[in-house]
């Protein structure tokens, strides 16, 4: 209905929404608390409390880990040296993540209504408590994608954003490599079929050869966790895990439907768009790993920004019935846990949701920080 309504959206309105919605999410996220000391944010806080900023970036075996996350540790060091609490790290990362994803959508969409629709989709595609408790990957990938968008527009800031994103999390090397390689590949529908077929058989194959990588510093531990360990398997004994898996499968099926059934879908014509071509190959890569929980979740959920070009293509369908079907499928992809997790005892946002939206929460944060 929104797409059909005769409402004019100004360019300044979109910019205003991007900035203030990003600020709102960052303020809300900076007050987030995980009451049972689980989630990545609990590890972030422990690392922050133990961080010694003296000689942090002096190359040595003891702090080798820092050089895989230079942007992240630089931000932590700045906040700590300023004597500020960790929530300012959270505020900065969440603001960067959302503003980058919003600006990428704004720059890619020729129609402002489409841009606003994708911004709303990005805001609801994630379970908000998940983003607030594990935001580093989303920050890295969103920053990287905006850099790629700017690079296509010949903006020099694109290189800076790419370097910043890579410095937040080394997982960015994966989409960056796909972006480079996709320039030399020719898209075809057969790639999707091959990717899905490989996805069925790849798990036992990777487990079989991963043993050779376990002794490599840094990489070995990640292989153990993501390929062989607990993080490789879905936790279907948890209700929330079913919702995540179902959400991602519906989203993947939606994208497959879009790519196979588009109006006059011509790979030679449509894939003159460099970012659409990259988006296609990124999706083909991701669906090969649907049996590996953490890899699939991070690359498809946190990496949803890389799929904006395909979503945009879906919104440009000429058939009203097809556009309505795709819109319905995208609605089904929204994470319902956003509206459920606030009732769980282990999740808390400030004084509780939605009181912290009604109250002058930002003012409370400022006064609270003075007494922390």
MIRODO-508181 format. One record per residue (C-alpha): x, y, z; residue number from 1. Coordinates in nm, 2 decimals. Example, Ala and Ser with C-alpha at 12.3 -4.5 7.8 and 13.67 -1.06 7.14 Angstrom:
BEGIN
<<1.23,-0.45,0.78>,1>
<<1.37,-0.11,0.71>,2>
***
This chain:
BEGIN
<<0.00,0.00,0.00>,1>
<<0.28,0.24,0.08>,2>
<<0.44,0.19,-0.26>,3>
<<0.11,0.27,-0.43>,4>
<<0.02,0.57,-0.21>,5>
<<0.06,0.91,-0.38>,6>
<<0.30,1.04,-0.11>,7>
<<0.60,1.24,-0.21>,8>
<<0.92,1.16,-0.01>,9>
<<1.19,1.43,-0.01>,10>
<<1.56,1.35,-0.03>,11>
<<1.61,1.55,0.29>,12>
<<1.34,1.33,0.46>,13>
<<1.54,1.02,0.38>,14>
<<1.86,1.17,0.52>,15>
<<1.68,1.28,0.83>,16>
<<1.54,0.93,0.88>,17>
<<1.88,0.77,0.83>,18>
<<2.05,0.98,1.09>,19>
<<1.79,0.99,1.36>,20>
<<1.68,0.63,1.33>,21>
<<2.05,0.53,1.35>,22>
<<2.09,0.75,1.66>,23>
<<1.77,0.61,1.82>,24>
<<1.90,0.25,1.77>,25>
<<2.24,0.34,1.91>,26>
<<2.10,0.51,2.22>,27>
<<1.87,0.22,2.28>,28>
<<2.15,-0.03,2.23>,29>
<<2.40,0.15,2.46>,30>
<<2.16,0.09,2.75>,31>
<<2.12,-0.28,2.67>,32>
<<2.21,-0.53,2.94>,33>
<<2.24,-0.91,2.92>,34>
<<2.15,-1.01,3.27>,35>
<<2.28,-1.37,3.26>,36>
<<2.63,-1.27,3.13>,37>
<<2.59,-1.45,2.80>,38>
<<2.61,-1.33,2.45>,39>
<<2.91,-1.17,2.28>,40>
<<2.86,-0.84,2.46>,41>
<<2.96,-1.00,2.79>,42>
<<3.29,-1.10,2.62>,43>
<<3.33,-0.75,2.48>,44>
<<3.29,-0.60,2.83>,45>
<<3.54,-0.84,2.99>,46>
<<3.80,-0.76,2.71>,47>
<<3.74,-0.39,2.76>,48>
<<3.79,-0.41,3.13>,49>
<<4.11,-0.60,3.09>,50>
<<4.24,-0.39,2.80>,51>
<<4.58,-0.23,2.85>,52>
<<4.62,0.05,2.60>,53>
<<4.99,0.09,2.66>,54>
<<5.17,-0.06,2.36>,55>
<<4.85,-0.20,2.23>,56>
<<4.96,-0.18,1.86>,57>
<<5.32,-0.28,1.91>,58>
<<5.36,-0.60,1.71>,59>
<<5.43,-0.90,1.93>,60>
<<5.31,-1.26,1.96>,61>
<<5.12,-1.17,2.28>,62>
<<4.89,-0.91,2.11>,63>
<<4.87,-1.07,1.76>,64>
<<4.50,-1.09,1.80>,65>
<<4.47,-0.71,1.81>,66>
<<4.59,-0.69,1.45>,67>
<<4.30,-0.89,1.32>,68>
<<4.06,-0.63,1.47>,69>
<<4.24,-0.30,1.45>,70>
<<3.93,-0.07,1.42>,71>
<<3.76,-0.25,1.70>,72>
<<4.05,-0.23,1.94>,73>
<<4.13,0.13,1.84>,74>
<<3.77,0.23,1.93>,75>
<<3.80,0.04,2.26>,76>
<<4.13,0.21,2.34>,77>
<<4.00,0.56,2.27>,78>
<<3.69,0.51,2.48>,79>
<<3.90,0.36,2.77>,80>
<<4.16,0.64,2.75>,81>
<<3.89,0.90,2.77>,82>
<<3.77,0.73,3.09>,83>
<<3.43,0.65,2.95>,84>
<<3.22,0.33,3.02>,85>
<<3.19,0.05,2.76>,86>
<<2.84,0.16,2.65>,87>
<<3.01,0.43,2.44>,88>
<<3.17,0.15,2.23>,89>
<<2.83,0.00,2.19>,90>
<<2.68,0.33,2.09>,91>
<<2.95,0.40,1.83>,92>
<<2.93,0.06,1.67>,93>
<<2.55,0.03,1.65>,94>
<<2.53,0.39,1.51>,95>
<<2.80,0.31,1.25>,96>
<<2.62,-0.02,1.16>,97>
<<2.28,0.13,1.11>,98>
<<2.38,0.45,0.94>,99>
<<2.60,0.26,0.69>,100>
<<2.33,0.02,0.60>,101>
<<2.07,0.30,0.57>,102>
<<2.30,0.52,0.36>,103>
<<2.38,0.22,0.13>,104>
<<2.01,0.17,0.07>,105>
<<1.96,0.54,0.01>,106>
<<2.24,0.56,-0.24>,107>
<<2.13,0.24,-0.43>,108>
<<1.76,0.32,-0.47>,109>
<<1.65,0.55,-0.75>,110>
<<1.31,0.58,-0.59>,111>
<<1.29,0.73,-0.24>,112>
<<0.99,0.52,-0.14>,113>
<<1.19,0.21,-0.22>,114>
<<1.48,0.34,-0.01>,115>
<<1.25,0.40,0.28>,116>
<<1.09,0.06,0.25>,117>
<<1.44,-0.11,0.25>,118>
<<1.54,0.10,0.55>,119>
<<1.24,-0.02,0.74>,120>
<<1.31,-0.38,0.63>,121>
<<1.67,-0.36,0.75>,122>
<<1.55,-0.22,1.09>,123>
<<1.31,-0.52,1.14>,124>
<<1.51,-0.80,0.97>,125>
<<1.73,-0.84,1.28>,126>
<<1.61,-0.93,1.63>,127>
<<1.70,-0.61,1.81>,128>
<<1.83,-0.79,2.12>,129>
<<2.06,-1.00,1.91>,130>
<<2.21,-0.69,1.74>,131>
<<2.26,-0.52,2.08>,132>
<<2.44,-0.83,2.22>,133>
<<2.64,-0.91,1.91>,134>
<<2.69,-0.62,1.68>,135>
<<3.06,-0.63,1.57>,136>
<<3.00,-0.84,1.26>,137>
<<2.70,-0.63,1.15>,138>
<<2.91,-0.31,1.20>,139>
<<3.20,-0.45,0.99>,140>
<<2.98,-0.58,0.70>,141>
<<2.76,-0.26,0.68>,142>
<<3.07,-0.04,0.68>,143>
<<3.23,-0.25,0.41>,144>
<<2.92,-0.24,0.19>,145>
<<2.88,0.13,0.21>,146>
<<3.25,0.15,0.11>,147>
<<3.18,-0.06,-0.19>,148>
<<2.88,0.15,-0.29>,149>
<<3.08,0.47,-0.26>,150>
<<3.36,0.30,-0.46>,151>
<<3.12,0.24,-0.74>,152>
<<3.03,0.61,-0.73>,153>
<<3.40,0.71,-0.74>,154>
<<3.40,0.85,-0.39>,155>
<<3.74,0.83,-0.23>,156>
<<3.58,0.78,0.11>,157>
<<3.49,0.43,-0.01>,158>
<<3.84,0.30,0.05>,159>
<<3.85,0.44,0.40>,160>
<<3.51,0.27,0.48>,161>
<<3.64,-0.06,0.34>,162>
<<3.95,-0.04,0.56>,163>
<<3.74,0.06,0.86>,164>
<<3.51,-0.24,0.81>,165>
<<3.79,-0.49,0.76>,166>
<<3.94,-0.36,1.09>,167>
<<3.62,-0.44,1.28>,168>
<<3.61,-0.80,1.18>,169>
<<3.82,-1.02,0.95>,170>
<<3.50,-1.19,0.82>,171>
<<3.49,-0.90,0.58>,172>
<<3.76,-1.06,0.38>,173>
<<3.50,-1.31,0.25>,174>
<<3.27,-1.06,0.08>,175>
<<3.56,-0.84,-0.03>,176>
<<3.72,-1.14,-0.20>,177>
<<3.38,-1.23,-0.36>,178>
<<3.35,-0.87,-0.48>,179>
<<3.69,-0.89,-0.65>,180>
<<3.64,-1.24,-0.80>,181>
<<3.29,-1.16,-0.92>,182>
<<3.43,-0.91,-1.17>,183>
<<3.57,-1.20,-1.37>,184>
<<3.28,-1.44,-1.35>,185>
<<2.97,-1.47,-1.57>,186>
<<2.64,-1.49,-1.38>,187>
<<2.40,-1.78,-1.47>,188>
<<2.11,-1.94,-1.30>,189>
<<2.30,-2.26,-1.29>,190>
<<2.52,-2.10,-1.02>,191>
<<2.23,-2.12,-0.78>,192>
<<2.16,-2.48,-0.85>,193>
<<2.53,-2.57,-0.80>,194>
<<2.55,-2.37,-0.48>,195>
<<2.24,-2.55,-0.33>,196>
<<2.38,-2.89,-0.44>,197>
<<2.72,-2.82,-0.28>,198>
<<2.54,-2.70,0.03>,199>
<<2.40,-3.05,0.08>,200>
<<2.74,-3.23,0.06>,201>
<<2.99,-2.97,0.19>,202>
<<2.97,-3.03,0.56>,203>
<<3.12,-3.38,0.58>,204>
<<3.38,-3.27,0.32>,205>
<<3.49,-2.96,0.52>,206>
<<3.50,-3.15,0.84>,207>
<<3.72,-3.41,0.68>,208>
<<3.98,-3.16,0.56>,209>
<<3.96,-2.91,0.84>,210>
<<4.20,-3.11,1.06>,211>
<<4.49,-2.98,0.85>,212>
<<4.41,-2.63,0.95>,213>
<<4.38,-2.67,1.33>,214>
<<4.74,-2.59,1.41>,215>
<<4.75,-2.26,1.22>,216>
<<4.76,-1.97,1.47>,217>
<<4.43,-1.78,1.51>,218>
<<4.28,-1.96,1.21>,219>
<<4.29,-2.30,1.37>,220>
<<4.07,-2.19,1.66>,221>
<<3.81,-2.04,1.43>,222>
<<3.80,-2.36,1.22>,223>
<<3.75,-2.57,1.54>,224>
<<3.46,-2.34,1.64>,225>
<<3.29,-2.28,1.31>,226>
<<3.35,-2.61,1.13>,227>
<<3.39,-2.88,1.39>,228>
<<3.27,-2.73,1.71>,229>
<<2.95,-2.62,1.89>,230>
<<2.91,-2.31,1.67>,231>
<<2.88,-2.53,1.36>,232>
<<2.55,-2.70,1.48>,233>
<<2.21,-2.55,1.51>,234>
<<2.06,-2.55,1.86>,235>
<<1.72,-2.67,1.77>,236>
<<1.65,-2.74,2.14>,237>
<<1.60,-2.36,2.17>,238>
<<1.28,-2.21,2.04>,239>
<<1.46,-1.90,1.92>,240>
<<1.68,-2.11,1.70>,241>
<<1.39,-2.24,1.50>,242>
<<1.27,-1.89,1.44>,243>
<<1.62,-1.78,1.32>,244>
<<1.65,-2.08,1.09>,245>
<<1.30,-2.04,0.96>,246>
<<1.35,-1.67,0.90>,247>
<<1.68,-1.72,0.70>,248>
<<1.54,-2.01,0.50>,249>
<<1.23,-1.80,0.40>,250>
<<1.46,-1.52,0.31>,251>
<<1.69,-1.74,0.10>,252>
<<1.39,-1.90,-0.08>,253>
<<1.25,-1.54,-0.15>,254>
<<1.58,-1.44,-0.31>,255>
<<1.60,-1.77,-0.52>,256>
<<1.24,-1.70,-0.64>,257>
<<1.33,-1.34,-0.73>,258>
<<1.64,-1.45,-0.93>,259>
<<1.46,-1.73,-1.11>,260>
<<1.13,-1.56,-1.19>,261>
<<1.21,-1.19,-1.25>,262>
<<1.04,-1.02,-1.54>,263>
<<1.25,-1.07,-1.86>,264>
<<1.54,-1.17,-1.63>,265>
<<1.85,-1.13,-1.85>,266>
<<2.18,-1.19,-1.68>,267>
<<2.37,-1.01,-1.96>,268>
<<2.16,-0.69,-1.92>,269>
<<2.09,-0.67,-1.55>,270>
<<2.43,-0.78,-1.44>,271>
<<2.59,-0.48,-1.60>,272>
<<2.53,-0.34,-1.25>,273>
<<2.85,-0.43,-1.07>,274>
<<2.69,-0.44,-0.73>,275>
<<2.40,-0.66,-0.84>,276>
<<2.65,-0.90,-0.99>,277>
<<2.84,-0.91,-0.67>,278>
<<2.52,-0.95,-0.47>,279>
<<2.43,-1.25,-0.68>,280>
<<2.76,-1.43,-0.63>,281>
<<2.76,-1.34,-0.26>,282>
<<2.42,-1.51,-0.22>,283>
<<2.55,-1.81,-0.42>,284>
<<2.84,-1.84,-0.18>,285>
<<2.64,-1.80,0.14>,286>
<<2.38,-2.07,0.06>,287>
<<2.65,-2.32,0.02>,288>
<<2.70,-2.30,0.40>,289>
<<2.34,-2.33,0.52>,290>
<<2.44,-2.64,0.72>,291>
<<2.70,-2.45,0.92>,292>
<<2.50,-2.25,1.18>,293>
<<2.73,-1.96,1.26>,294>
<<2.87,-1.91,0.92>,295>
<<2.53,-1.91,0.76>,296>
<<2.37,-1.68,1.02>,297>
<<2.65,-1.43,1.02>,298>
<<2.69,-1.41,0.64>,299>
<<2.31,-1.40,0.56>,300>
<<2.17,-1.22,0.86>,301>
<<2.45,-0.97,0.94>,302>
<<2.54,-0.96,0.57>,303>
<<2.19,-0.88,0.45>,304>
<<2.32,-0.54,0.34>,305>
<<2.51,-0.71,0.05>,306>
<<2.18,-0.84,-0.08>,307>
<<2.01,-0.50,-0.10>,308>
<<2.07,-0.49,-0.48>,309>
<<1.86,-0.81,-0.52>,310>
<<1.59,-0.68,-0.29>,311>
<<1.59,-0.36,-0.50>,312>
<<1.55,-0.56,-0.81>,313>
<<1.26,-0.75,-0.65>,314>
<<1.09,-0.42,-0.58>,315>
<<1.12,-0.32,-0.94>,316>
<<0.90,-0.60,-1.07>,317>
<<0.64,-0.48,-1.32>,318>
<<0.38,-0.74,-1.23>,319>
<<0.17,-0.61,-0.93>,320>
<<0.08,-0.97,-0.83>,321>
<<0.44,-1.07,-0.83>,322>
<<0.55,-0.76,-0.64>,323>
<<0.27,-0.83,-0.38>,324>
<<0.40,-1.19,-0.34>,325>
<<0.76,-1.07,-0.29>,326>
<<0.65,-0.81,-0.04>,327>
<<0.46,-1.07,0.16>,328>
<<0.76,-1.30,0.16>,329>
<<0.98,-1.02,0.28>,330>
<<0.74,-0.94,0.56>,331>
<<0.76,-1.31,0.66>,332>
<<1.14,-1.27,0.68>,333>
<<1.11,-1.01,0.96>,334>
<<1.24,-1.13,1.30>,335>
<<0.95,-1.18,1.53>,336>
<<1.19,-1.23,1.83>,337>
<<1.22,-0.85,1.84>,338>
<<0.87,-0.84,1.98>,339>
<<0.93,-1.15,2.21>,340>
<<1.27,-1.12,2.37>,341>
<<1.19,-0.82,2.58>,342>
<<0.97,-1.05,2.79>,343>
<<1.26,-1.29,2.86>,344>
<<1.44,-1.26,3.20>,345>
<<1.78,-1.27,3.03>,346>
<<1.72,-0.97,2.81>,347>
<<1.69,-0.62,2.94>,348>
<<1.71,-0.27,2.78>,349>
<<1.77,0.00,3.04>,350>
<<1.48,0.01,3.28>,351>
<<1.28,-0.22,3.06>,352>
<<1.11,-0.20,2.72>,353>
<<0.91,0.01,2.63>,354>
<<0.95,0.24,2.93>,355>
<<1.29,0.35,2.81>,356>
<<1.13,0.49,2.49>,357>
<<0.86,0.68,2.67>,358>
<<1.10,0.83,2.93>,359>
<<1.37,1.08,2.85>,360>
<<1.62,0.79,2.82>,361>
<<1.90,0.98,2.66>,362>
<<1.91,1.23,2.94>,363>
<<1.91,0.95,3.20>,364>
<<2.21,0.79,3.02>,365>
<<2.41,1.12,3.05>,366>
<<2.34,1.16,3.42>,367>
<<2.40,0.80,3.49>,368>
<<2.74,0.80,3.32>,369>
<<2.85,1.07,3.57>,370>
<<2.81,0.84,3.86>,371>
<<2.93,0.51,3.70>,372>
***
